[in-house]
Amino acid sequence: MNELHYRITRRVSECIYQASQTLKADFAVPAIRFDIRGKTAGMALLQRWQLRFNPVLLAENPEAFINEVVPHEVSHLIVFARFGRVRPHGKQWQAVMSQVFDVQPKTTHSFDIKSVEGKTFPYQCQCNVIPLSVRRHNKVQRQQVQYMCRRCKQPLMWKPSAS
């Protein structure tokens, strides 16, 4: 385990302890993995009682992970343990973030994601060109889905670049 992984693991334990003390309940320390790819910073797997973190974004933003991402993800677990399935960033989650961890309840991170952005494919509608991820492009190619422009409501069509 490298030093950043150790710091995150320790911070998760601190957050669990803090939630246990504040809410007068026993919460187990979750399993922790550092295996998320792409633009997602962290993820809580509720039934598995597990947290996953993005090692690339962690290396680039260690303090923000410790101060914001860890409490964010731990809050999801705490809310699930107390209330079951509720809206992911609803009033219960916001209350845990602000009242237990004293962290502003933001639903998304604002990290620079250039280093983790994947290849995109240009899709066009009547009003714009919109880049779609490899995953979405492949779904279109397999005819599993058709995406629509939110603005003009027309279907997005792949416009391969002439090479």
N, C-alpha and C positions, 0 to 999 in steps of 0.2 A: 504494500500500500504506500503510495507516495504521500508527501506532506499535505497536499491539497485534499486528497481523499480522506486523510486522517482528520483534517480540520473540519471537513463537511460532516464526517461521521460523528465527531465530537459535538458539533453544533446541533445535529439532529437529536442526539441524546439530551443536550441541554434544553432544547425546545420541548421534547417529550416530558422531561422532568418539570419544566415550567408549567406546561398545560396540566399535568397531574396535580401539582400543588395548587394552582389557581382554581381549577375546576373540581378539586376534591374527588378525583377519580384515578384509577390506575390504568395507564396506557403503556403497552409494551413498546420497546424500541423496535422500529421496523427494519426489515432487511433493506440493504442499500446496494444499488448497482450504479455503475458509471458507464452506461452503454447506449445512451440516446444519441442518435445522429440527427442532423438537420438543424432546423431553427428552434426546436423546442428546448427550453432550458432545463425543465424538470417535469416529472410526472409522478402522480400518486396512483398506485394500483391498489384500490380500496380493499377488495376481498382478499388479496394476497398479503395485505399489510406490508407493502413494499414501496420504496421510493427509488426512482431512477433519475439520474442526472446526466447532462451532456458534458463530457470531459473537455471538449474543445472550448465551449463557451465558458466553462468553469475556469480553465486556464487563462482565458482572456479577461475574465471579470470576477476574480476570486472574492473580493469584498462584497460585491453586490449579491453573490450567491449566498454568502454567509449571513448577510443582513436582511435579504429580501426573499430569495428563491427558496431557501430551506424553510423559513417560517411559512411561506406560501404553501409549499407542498405538505408540510406537517399539518397545517390547518385543515387541508382536505381530509387527512386521516382522522383527525380529532372530530371533525363534523360528522364523518361517516360513523364513527364509533358511538357518537351521542345521538344522532338523529336518523341514521340510515341514509337511504338515497334521497338527496335533496338537490336543488339547483347548485351546480358546481361553484359558482361565485355569488351565491345568494346571501340573504341576510345573516344566516348562521355562520357561514364562512367569513363574511366581513366582520362579524362580531368577534370571532376568534382572532382574526388578524389584528384588529385594533385593540381589543380589550385584554387578550391574553399575551400577545407578542408586542403590542405597541408599535405595529408596523402599518403603514398606510395600505389598505387593501386594493392593490392594483392587480388587474386580471392578466396583464401581459407585460413582458419585459421590453426594454427599449435598447437592447444590446446591439452593437454593430454585428451584422450577420454575414458580412462579405465572405469570411473564411469558411462558412458552412453552407452557403447557398449552392444549390445544385444547378445543373443545366436546366434551361427553360426553353420552351418552344413557342414561337409567335403564333397567336390565334387572333383572327380579325372578325369584327362585326361591322355594322354600318357606321359606327362612330369612333372606333378606337382599335388599337392593337394591344392585346393583353397577353403577357407571358404566362404559360401554364407549366407546372412542374412536370418532371418526367413521369411521375405516377399518374397525374391527371391526363397527360398526353397519351400514355399507354392505355388508359381506360377508354379514351375516345377512339383510339385505333382498334381496340377489340370490340368496339360498338357496345360497350357496357353503359355508357352515359353520353349525354350531349349537354354541354354547358351553354348557358345563355348569358348575354350581357345584362348586367343589372340596370344599366342606363337606358339602352335602346330596346331591350327585351328580344333581340335577335340572336340566333344561334352563332356560337363562335366557330369559325372555320380555320383549320390549320393552313398557314401560308408558309410552306417551306421556302427557305432562302435559296436563291439561285447561286450555286457554287461553281 
